[in-house]
């Protein structure tokens, strides 16, 4: 079991979550633009927070913020706000 978060971990999950965010931005379900905008705004804010914590050397909170960002994205996918099928990157229906 891993007991440390490294900068390598942060970069890996930043890339993954930024990729997920880019995908959902291009795959908003019809009639869900307003809801999608809220989710994209929150996910983006958490990713920004993650970078802030990373710069301060607080890798635990940086990692946590990445997970919150991806959680927002997954919520939007699960609720049908985003139309994606990738079950490796997202929690799909």
N, CA, C and O atoms as a GROMACS GRO file, in nm:
protein
  372
    1UNK      N    1   0.083  -0.118   0.000
    1UNK     CA    2   0.000   0.000   0.000
    1UNK      C    3   0.088   0.125   0.000
    1UNK      O    4   0.189   0.133   0.070
    2UNK      N    5   0.048   0.220  -0.079
    2UNK     CA    6   0.124   0.344  -0.090
    2UNK      C    7   0.084   0.439   0.024
    2UNK      O    8  -0.034   0.456   0.052
    3UNK      N    9   0.183   0.500   0.088
    3UNK     CA   10   0.152   0.589   0.199
    3UNK      C   11   0.199   0.732   0.177
    3UNK      O   12   0.202   0.812   0.270
    4UNK      N   13   0.236   0.764   0.053
    4UNK     CA   14   0.282   0.899   0.021
    4UNK      C   15   0.226   0.944  -0.113
    4UNK      O   16   0.212   0.864  -0.206
    5UNK      N   17   0.193   1.071  -0.121
    5UNK     CA   18   0.154   1.132  -0.248
    5UNK      C   19   0.275   1.206  -0.300
    5UNK      O   20   0.338   1.284  -0.229
    6UNK      N   21   0.307   1.180  -0.425
    6UNK     CA   22   0.424   1.243  -0.486
    6UNK      C   23   0.382   1.343  -0.592
    6UNK      O   24   0.266   1.345  -0.636
    7UNK      N   25   0.476   1.427  -0.634
    7UNK     CA   26   0.449   1.520  -0.745
    7UNK      C   27   0.414   1.442  -0.872
    7UNK      O   28   0.335   1.488  -0.954
    8UNK      N   29   0.472   1.324  -0.887
    8UNK     CA   30   0.442   1.239  -1.002
    8UNK      C   31   0.293   1.197  -0.999
    8UNK      O   32   0.227   1.195  -1.103
    9UNK      N   33   0.242   1.164  -0.881
    9UNK     CA   34   0.100   1.129  -0.866
    9UNK      C   35   0.012   1.248  -0.905
    9UNK      O   36  -0.086   1.233  -0.978
   10UNK      N   37   0.050   1.365  -0.855
   10UNK     CA   38  -0.028   1.486  -0.883
   10UNK      C   39  -0.034   1.510  -1.034
   10UNK      O   40  -0.141   1.536  -1.088
   11UNK      N   41   0.080   1.501  -1.100
   11UNK     CA   42   0.084   1.523  -1.246
   11UNK      C   43   0.000   1.420  -1.320
   11UNK      O   44  -0.074   1.454  -1.412
   12UNK      N   45   0.011   1.295  -1.280
   12UNK     CA   46  -0.066   1.187  -1.344
   12UNK      C   47  -0.215   1.217  -1.337
   12UNK      O   48  -0.286   1.207  -1.438
   13UNK      N   49  -0.264   1.252  -1.219
   13UNK     CA   50  -0.408   1.273  -1.202
   13UNK      C   51  -0.454   1.410  -1.254
   13UNK      O   52  -0.570   1.425  -1.290
   14UNK      N   53  -0.364   1.508  -1.257
   14UNK     CA   54  -0.398   1.634  -1.324
   14UNK      C   55  -0.424   1.605  -1.472
   14UNK      O   56  -0.526   1.647  -1.527
   15UNK      N   57  -0.333   1.535  -1.535
   15UNK     CA   58  -0.348   1.504  -1.678
   15UNK      C   59  -0.479   1.429  -1.703
   15UNK      O   60  -0.553   1.462  -1.796
   16UNK      N   61  -0.506   1.331  -1.622
   16UNK     CA   62  -0.627   1.250  -1.637
   16UNK      C   63  -0.753   1.337  -1.624
   16UNK      O   64  -0.845   1.326  -1.705
   17UNK      N   65  -0.756   1.422  -1.523
   17UNK     CA   66  -0.875   1.503  -1.499
   17UNK      C   67  -0.889   1.616  -1.600
   17UNK      O   68  -1.000   1.647  -1.642
   18UNK      N   69  -0.778   1.677  -1.640
   18UNK     CA   70  -0.785   1.778  -1.746
   18UNK      C   71  -0.834   1.714  -1.876
   18UNK      O   72  -0.911   1.776  -1.950
   19UNK      N   73  -0.791   1.592  -1.905
   19UNK     CA   74  -0.838   1.521  -2.025
   19UNK      C   75  -0.989   1.497  -2.015
   19UNK      O   76  -1.062   1.519  -2.111
   20UNK      N   77  -1.034   1.453  -1.898
   20UNK     CA   78  -1.177   1.429  -1.878
   20UNK      C   79  -1.256   1.559  -1.896
   20UNK      O   80  -1.362   1.560  -1.958
   21UNK      N   81  -1.205   1.667  -1.841
   21UNK     CA   82  -1.272   1.796  -1.852
   21UNK      C   83  -1.281   1.841  -1.998
   21UNK      O   84  -1.385   1.890  -2.041
   22UNK      N   85  -1.175   1.825  -2.073
   22UNK     CA   86  -1.176   1.860  -2.216
   22UNK      C   87  -1.281   1.779  -2.291
   22UNK      O   88  -1.351   1.831  -2.378
   23UNK      N   89  -1.291   1.652  -2.259
   23UNK     CA   90  -1.387   1.564  -2.327
   23UNK      C   91  -1.531   1.607  -2.297
   23UNK      O   92  -1.613   1.618  -2.388
   24UNK      N   93  -1.561   1.631  -2.169
   24UNK     CA   94  -1.700   1.666  -2.137
   24UNK      C   95  -1.739   1.802  -2.193
   24UNK      O   96  -1.855   1.823  -2.229
   25UNK      N   97  -1.644   1.894  -2.202
   25UNK     CA   98  -1.674   2.025  -2.260
   25UNK      C   99  -1.724   2.012  -2.404
   25UNK      O  100  -1.801   2.095  -2.451
   26UNK      N  101  -1.680   1.909  -2.473
   26UNK     CA  102  -1.716   1.886  -2.613
   26UNK      C  103  -1.836   1.793  -2.628
   26UNK      O  104  -1.883   1.769  -2.739
   27UNK      N  105  -1.886   1.741  -2.516
   27UNK     CA  106  -1.993   1.641  -2.522
   27UNK      C  107  -2.106   1.673  -2.424
   27UNK      O  108  -2.145   1.589  -2.343
   28UNK      N  109  -2.157   1.794  -2.433
   28UNK     CA  110  -2.268   1.835  -2.348
   28UNK      C  111  -2.398   1.784  -2.409
   28UNK      O  112  -2.423   1.802  -2.528
   29UNK      N  113  -2.479   1.719  -2.328
   29UNK     CA  114  -2.607   1.666  -2.376
   29UNK      C  115  -2.700   1.780  -2.415
   29UNK      O  116  -2.697   1.888  -2.357
   30UNK      N  117  -2.782   1.753  -2.513
   30UNK     CA  118  -2.877   1.853  -2.563
   30UNK      C  119  -2.967   1.902  -2.449
   30UNK      O  120  -3.024   1.822  -2.374
   31UNK      N  121  -2.977   2.034  -2.438
   31UNK     CA  122  -3.063   2.093  -2.338
   31UNK      C  123  -3.001   2.102  -2.198
   31UNK      O  124  -3.068   2.139  -2.102
   32UNK      N  125  -2.873   2.068  -2.187
   32UNK     CA  126  -2.807   2.065  -2.056
   32UNK      C  127  -2.692   2.166  -2.045
   32UNK      O  128  -2.605   2.151  -1.959
   33UNK      N  129  -2.692   2.266  -2.129
   33UNK     CA  130  -2.581   2.362  -2.131
   33UNK      C  131  -2.564   2.435  -1.997
   33UNK      O  132  -2.451   2.453  -1.950
   34UNK      N  133  -2.673   2.477  -1.936
   34UNK     CA  134  -2.664   2.550  -1.810
   34UNK      C  135  -2.605   2.461  -1.700
   34UNK      O  136  -2.512   2.502  -1.630
   35UNK      N  137  -2.657   2.340  -1.687
   35UNK     CA  138  -2.608   2.247  -1.585
   35UNK      C  139  -2.462   2.211  -1.611
   35UNK      O  140  -2.382   2.204  -1.518
   36UNK      N  141  -2.429   2.190  -1.737
   36UNK     CA  142  -2.292   2.157  -1.774
   36UNK      C  143  -2.198   2.270  -1.736
   36UNK      O  144  -2.088   2.247  -1.686
   37UNK      N  145  -2.242   2.393  -1.760
   37UNK     CA  146  -2.160   2.509  -1.727
   37UNK      C  147  -2.126   2.515  -1.579
   37UNK      O  148  -2.014   2.548  -1.542
   38UNK      N  149  -2.223   2.483  -1.494
   38UNK     CA  150  -2.200   2.483  -1.349
   38UNK      C  151  -2.098   2.376  -1.310
   38UNK      O  152  -2.009   2.400  -1.228
   39UNK      N  153  -2.112   2.260  -1.368
   39UNK     CA  154  -2.020   2.150  -1.335
   39UNK      C  155  -1.880   2.181  -1.386
   39UNK      O  156  -1.782   2.159  -1.314
   40UNK      N  157  -1.870   2.230  -1.506
   40UNK     CA  158  -1.740   2.266  -1.563
   40UNK      C  159  -1.674   2.375  -1.479
   40UNK      O  160  -1.553   2.370  -1.454
   41UNK      N  161  -1.752   2.472  -1.435
   41UNK     CA  162  -1.699   2.580  -1.350
   41UNK      C  163  -1.645   2.523  -1.218
   41UNK      O  164  -1.536   2.561  -1.176
   42UNK      N  165  -1.718   2.434  -1.155
   42UNK     CA  166  -1.674   2.377  -1.027
   42UNK      C  167  -1.551   2.289  -1.045
   42UNK      O  168  -1.456   2.298  -0.966
   43UNK      N  169  -1.552   2.204  -1.147
   43UNK     CA  170  -1.436   2.118  -1.172
   43UNK      C  171  -1.312   2.201  -1.201
   43UNK      O  172  -1.203   2.171  -1.153
   44UNK      N  173  -1.329   2.306  -1.280
   44UNK     CA  174  -1.216   2.394  -1.312
   44UNK      C  175  -1.164   2.464  -1.188
   44UNK      O  176  -1.043   2.479  -1.171
   45UNK      N  177  -1.254   2.506  -1.101
   45UNK     CA  178  -1.213   2.573  -0.977
   45UNK      C  179  -1.133   2.477  -0.888
   45UNK      O  180  -1.032   2.517  -0.830
   46UNK      N  181  -1.178   2.353  -0.877
   46UNK     CA  182  -1.104   2.257  -0.796
   46UNK      C  183  -0.968   2.225  -0.857
   46UNK      O  184  -0.870   2.205  -0.785
   47UNK      N  185  -0.960   2.220  -0.989
   47UNK     CA  186  -0.829   2.198  -1.052
   47UNK      C  187  -0.736   2.317  -1.026
   47UNK      O  188  -0.616   2.299  -1.005
   48UNK      N  189  -0.791   2.436  -1.027
   48UNK     CA  190  -0.713   2.554  -0.994
   48UNK      C  191  -0.666   2.549  -0.848
   48UNK      O  192  -0.551   2.580  -0.818
   49UNK      N  193  -0.756   2.509  -0.760
   49UNK     CA  194  -0.719   2.492  -0.619
   49UNK      C  195  -0.606   2.390  -0.604
   49UNK      O  196  -0.515   2.408  -0.524
   50UNK      N  197  -0.615   2.284  -0.681
   50UNK     CA  198  -0.513   2.180  -0.675
   50UNK      C  199  -0.376   2.236  -0.710
   50UNK      O  200  -0.277   2.206  -0.643
   51UNK      N  201  -0.370   2.317  -0.813
   51UNK     CA  202  -0.242   2.379  -0.851
   51UNK      C  203  -0.192   2.473  -0.742
   51UNK      O  204  -0.072   2.479  -0.713
   52UNK      N  205  -0.285   2.548  -0.680
   52UNK     CA  206  -0.249   2.637  -0.571
   52UNK      C  207  -0.184   2.560  -0.456
   52UNK      O  208  -0.077   2.597  -0.407
   53UNK      N  209  -0.250   2.451  -0.414
   53UNK     CA  210  -0.194   2.369  -0.306
   53UNK      C  211  -0.061   2.306  -0.345
   53UNK      O  212   0.031   2.297  -0.264
   54UNK      N  213  -0.052   2.263  -0.470
   54UNK     CA  214   0.073   2.202  -0.517
   54UNK      C  215   0.188   2.302  -0.507
   54UNK      O  216   0.297   2.268  -0.461
   55UNK      N  217   0.164   2.425  -0.550
   55UNK     CA  218   0.269   2.528  -0.544
   55UNK      C  219   0.313   2.558  -0.402
   55UNK      O  220   0.428   2.596  -0.378
   56UNK      N  221   0.222   2.540  -0.307
   56UNK     CA  222   0.256   2.560  -0.166
   56UNK      C  223   0.324   2.437  -0.105
   56UNK      O  224   0.368   2.440   0.010
   57UNK      N  225   0.333   2.330  -0.182
   57UNK     CA  226   0.394   2.207  -0.133
   57UNK      C  227   0.297   2.119  -0.056
   57UNK      O  228   0.338   2.021   0.007
   58UNK      N  229   0.170   2.153  -0.060
   58UNK     CA  230   0.066   2.076   0.010
   58UNK      C  231   0.006   1.974  -0.086
   58UNK      O  232  -0.100   1.995  -0.144
   59UNK      N  233   0.077   1.862  -0.100
   59UNK     CA  234   0.037   1.762  -0.198
   59UNK      C  235  -0.090   1.687  -0.158
   59UNK      O  236  -0.164   1.642  -0.245
   60UNK      N  237  -0.115   1.674  -0.030
   60UNK     CA  238  -0.237   1.604   0.016
   60UNK      C  239  -0.362   1.681  -0.028
   60UNK      O  240  -0.453   1.623  -0.087
   61UNK      N  241  -0.366   1.811  -0.001
   61UNK     CA  242  -0.482   1.889  -0.042
   61UNK      C  243  -0.487   1.907  -0.193
   61UNK      O  244  -0.595   1.916  -0.250
   62UNK      N  245  -0.372   1.911  -0.258
   62UNK     CA  246  -0.368   1.917  -0.404
   62UNK      C  247  -0.435   1.793  -0.463
   62UNK      O  248  -0.517   1.803  -0.555
   63UNK      N  249  -0.398   1.678  -0.410
   63UNK     CA  250  -0.455   1.550  -0.456
   63UNK      C  251  -0.605   1.544  -0.428
   63UNK      O  252  -0.683   1.500  -0.513
   64UNK      N  253  -0.644   1.590  -0.309
   64UNK     CA  254  -0.786   1.592  -0.275
   64UNK      C  255  -0.867   1.679  -0.368
   64UNK      O  256  -0.977   1.642  -0.408
   65UNK      N  257  -0.814   1.793  -0.405
   65UNK     CA  258  -0.884   1.884  -0.495
   65UNK      C  259  -0.902   1.822  -0.634
   65UNK      O  260  -1.003   1.843  -0.700
   66UNK      N  261  -0.802   1.746  -0.677
   66UNK     CA  262  -0.815   1.676  -0.806
   66UNK      C  263  -0.932   1.579  -0.800
   66UNK      O  264  -1.012   1.570  -0.893
   67UNK      N  265  -0.942   1.506  -0.690
   67UNK     CA  266  -1.050   1.409  -0.676
   67UNK      C  267  -1.186   1.477  -0.671
   67UNK      O  268  -1.283   1.424  -0.727
   68UNK      N  269  -1.196   1.591  -0.607
   68UNK     CA  270  -1.322   1.666  -0.608
   68UNK      C  271  -1.355   1.708  -0.751
   68UNK      O  272  -1.470   1.696  -0.793
   69UNK      N  273  -1.258   1.756  -0.825
   69UNK     CA  274  -1.281   1.798  -0.964
   69UNK      C  275  -1.334   1.681  -1.046
   69UNK      O  276  -1.432   1.695  -1.119
   70UNK      N  277  -1.269   1.568  -1.034
   70UNK     CA  278  -1.313   1.453  -1.114
   70UNK      C  279  -1.450   1.403  -1.065
   70UNK      O  280  -1.530   1.354  -1.145
   71UNK      N  281  -1.476   1.417  -0.937
   71UNK     CA  282  -1.606   1.380  -0.884
   71UNK      C  283  -1.719   1.463  -0.944
   71UNK      O  284  -1.825   1.410  -0.976
   72UNK      N  285  -1.695   1.592  -0.959
   72UNK     CA  286  -1.795   1.678  -1.023
   72UNK      C  287  -1.820   1.632  -1.167
   72UNK      O  288  -1.934   1.624  -1.212
   73UNK      N  289  -1.713   1.603  -1.237
   73UNK     CA  290  -1.726   1.558  -1.376
   73UNK      C  291  -1.804   1.427  -1.382
   73UNK      O  292  -1.896   1.414  -1.462
   74UNK      N  293  -1.767   1.331  -1.298
   74UNK     CA  294  -1.837   1.202  -1.296
   74UNK      C  295  -1.984   1.218  -1.262
   74UNK      O  296  -2.069   1.148  -1.318
   75UNK      N  297  -2.015   1.308  -1.172
   75UNK     CA  298  -2.154   1.334  -1.138
   75UNK      C  299  -2.232   1.380  -1.261
   75UNK      O  300  -2.343   1.333  -1.286
   76UNK      N  301  -2.174   1.472  -1.337
   76UNK     CA  302  -2.239   1.520  -1.458
   76UNK      C  303  -2.259   1.411  -1.561
   76UNK      O  304  -2.361   1.406  -1.629
   77UNK      N  305  -2.162   1.323  -1.571
   77UNK     CA  306  -2.174   1.210  -1.664
   77UNK      C  307  -2.286   1.117  -1.617
   77UNK      O  308  -2.371   1.077  -1.696
   78UNK      N  309  -2.284   1.084  -1.491
   78UNK     CA  310  -2.382   0.991  -1.435
   78UNK      C  311  -2.525   1.044  -1.447
   78UNK      O  312  -2.619   0.967  -1.466
   79UNK      N  313  -2.540   1.177  -1.436
   79UNK     CA  314  -2.673   1.238  -1.446
   79UNK      C  315  -2.716   1.265  -1.591
   79UNK      O  316  -2.825   1.315  -1.615
   80UNK      N  317  -2.629   1.232  -1.686
   80UNK     CA  318  -2.663   1.250  -1.828
   80UNK      C  319  -2.643   1.391  -1.879
   80UNK      O  320  -2.692   1.426  -1.987
   81UNK      N  321  -2.572   1.473  -1.804
   81UNK     CA  322  -2.546   1.610  -1.848
   81UNK      C  323  -2.439   1.611  -1.958
   81UNK      O  324  -2.438   1.698  -2.045
   82UNK      N  325  -2.351   1.514  -1.951
   82UNK     CA  326  -2.250   1.495  -2.054
   82UNK      C  327  -2.273   1.360  -2.119
   82UNK      O  328  -2.305   1.262  -2.051
   83UNK      N  329  -2.257   1.355  -2.249
   83UNK     CA  330  -2.280   1.232  -2.324
   83UNK      C  331  -2.146   1.169  -2.361
   83UNK      O  332  -2.092   1.195  -2.469
   84UNK      N  333  -2.093   1.087  -2.271
   84UNK     CA  334  -1.967   1.017  -2.296
   84UNK      C  335  -1.987   0.868  -2.268
   84UNK      O  336  -2.074   0.829  -2.190
   85UNK      N  337  -1.906   0.788  -2.331
   85UNK     CA  338  -1.920   0.642  -2.317
   85UNK      C  339  -1.798   0.575  -2.254
   85UNK      O  340  -1.803   0.456  -2.221
   86UNK      N  341  -1.690   0.648  -2.236
   86UNK     CA  342  -1.564   0.593  -2.185
   86UNK      C  343  -1.578   0.551  -2.039
   86UNK      O  344  -1.582   0.636  -1.950
   87UNK      N  345  -1.586   0.420  -2.015
   87UNK     CA  346  -1.604   0.373  -1.877
   87UNK      C  347  -1.472   0.355  -1.803
   87UNK      O  348  -1.470   0.309  -1.689
   88UNK      N  349  -1.363   0.392  -1.866
   88UNK     CA  350  -1.232   0.390  -1.798
   88UNK      C  351  -1.202   0.528  -1.737
   88UNK      O  352  -1.139   0.536  -1.632
   89UNK      N  353  -1.247   0.632  -1.801
   89UNK     CA  354  -1.221   0.768  -1.758
   89UNK      C  355  -1.336   0.828  -1.677
   89UNK      O  356  -1.317   0.920  -1.598
   90UNK      N  357  -1.457   0.773  -1.697
   90UNK     CA  358  -1.576   0.827  -1.632
   90UNK      C  359  -1.659   0.716  -1.569
   90UNK      O  360  -1.647   0.599  -1.604
   91UNK      N  361  -1.744   0.758  -1.474
   91UNK     CA  362  -1.844   0.666  -1.419
   91UNK      C  363  -1.967   0.682  -1.506
   91UNK      O  364  -2.046   0.775  -1.487
   92UNK      N  365  -1.984   0.591  -1.601
   92UNK     CA  366  -2.095   0.601  -1.695
   92UNK      C  367  -2.213   0.520  -1.643
   92UNK      O  368  -2.200   0.437  -1.552
   93UNK      N  369  -2.326   0.547  -1.703
   93UNK     CA  370  -2.450   0.477  -1.663
   93UNK      C  371  -2.444   0.332  -1.690
   93UNK      O  372  -2.540   0.260  -1.662
   0.00000   0.00000   0.00000
